[in-house]
């Protein structure tokens, strides 16, 4: 739950962290975690929404990054060799570039 809150805060503070990224009035930030026990991994997925005409990719990427960093910080004593990897946008709806997905 702490990593979820950190991810939500990361999305809301994105414009403070990324140069030239303008602040957005987010209407929804959802952070989901899925443990992949067979691979010793945690999958983190963020969903960000707003009513405006711009994308929220940076907010979603920041949310996942901050959530992952929080998990790393909490678990580093157990496994200091953890890795954070494969952060990417899976799909996007709306905006100037339209809808697309991986």
C-alpha positions in Angstrom: 0.0 0.0 0.0 2.9 2.4 0.6 4.3 1.8 -2.9 0.8 2.4 -4.3 0.6 5.8 -2.5 4.1 6.6 -3.6 3.1 5.9 -7.3 0.0 8.1 -7.0 2.1 10.9 -5.5 4.7 10.4 -8.3 2.0 10.9 -11.0 0.7 14.0 -9.3 4.3 15.5 -8.9 5.4 14.6 -12.5 5.6 18.2 -13.6 7.9 19.0 -10.6 10.3 16.1 -11.6 10.4 16.2 -15.4 11.7 19.5 -16.9 9.2 21.3 -19.2 6.5 18.8 -18.3 3.3 20.9 -17.6 1.1 20.1 -14.6 -2.2 18.2 -15.4 -5.5 17.9 -13.6 -5.5 14.2 -13.3 -9.0 12.7 -12.8 -7.7 9.1 -12.0 -4.4 7.4 -11.0 -4.6 3.7 -10.4 -1.6 1.6 -9.5 -1.8 -2.2 -9.7 0.7 -4.8 -8.5 0.9 -8.4 -9.7 3.4 -10.8 -8.1 4.9 -13.3 -10.5 6.1 -15.9 -8.0 7.5 -18.3 -10.6 9.8 -15.5 -11.9 10.4 -13.7 -8.5 9.0 -10.5 -10.1 6.4 -7.9 -9.3 4.6 -6.3 -12.3 3.5 -2.7 -11.6 0.9 -1.1 -13.9 -0.4 2.5 -13.8 -3.6 3.9 -15.3 -3.8 7.7 -15.5 -6.8 9.6 -16.8 -7.7 13.3 -17.3 -10.4 15.2 -19.1 -8.0 17.4 -21.1 -6.6 17.1 -24.6 -3.1 16.0 -23.8 -1.5 12.7 -23.0 -0.6 11.3 -19.6 2.2 9.0 -20.6 4.8 10.8 -18.5 2.5 10.7 -15.4 2.0 7.0 -15.8 5.7 6.3 -16.4 6.6 8.4 -13.3 3.9 6.6 -11.2 5.4 3.2 -12.1 8.9 4.4 -11.6 8.3 5.8 -8.2 6.3 2.8 -7.1 9.1 0.5 -8.2 11.7 2.6 -6.4 9.6 2.5 -3.2 9.4 -1.3 -3.4 13.2 -1.5 -4.0 13.8 0.7 -1.0 11.6 -1.4 1.2 13.1 -4.8 0.0 16.8 -3.9 -0.6 17.8 -5.5 2.8 16.3 -8.8 1.6 17.8 -8.7 -1.9 20.2 -6.0 -2.8 20.5 -7.4 -6.4 17.0 -6.5 -7.4 16.5 -4.9 -10.8 14.0 -2.4 -12.1 13.4 -3.0 -15.8 11.1 -2.8 -18.8 9.2 0.4 -17.9 7.1 1.2 -20.9 3.8 2.6 -22.2 1.5 -0.3 -23.0 -1.4 1.7 -24.5 -2.7 5.2 -25.0 -6.1 6.6 -25.8 -7.0 10.1 -27.1 -4.8 13.1 -27.6 -3.3 14.3 -30.9 -1.7 11.0 -31.8 -4.9 9.0 -31.2 -5.2 5.5 -29.8 -2.5 2.9 -29.9 -1.2 -0.1 -28.0 1.9 -2.4 -27.9 
